[in-house]
């Protein structure tokens, strides 16, 4: 089953993650922004993270349950 893009998922604590949120990885202690989210199965989702200190780098994929949200991005309410 191919991965499908989605707009939100959940972190290790069960809090909602969306694009633009700032997270910390549990394995290598990197602070990063969420740039993309995909779901492979109902239980497995991945987030593409761009390190905060490297604004023009490509993202690195991590399992969503291996990151912890530390800040929520501003969202335009329509």
Secondary structure, DSSP 8 states (H G I E B T S, - for coil): ---EE-SEEE-TTS-EEETT-EEEETTT--EEEEEEEEESSSS-EEEEEEETT-TTS--EEEEGGGEEEEE-------
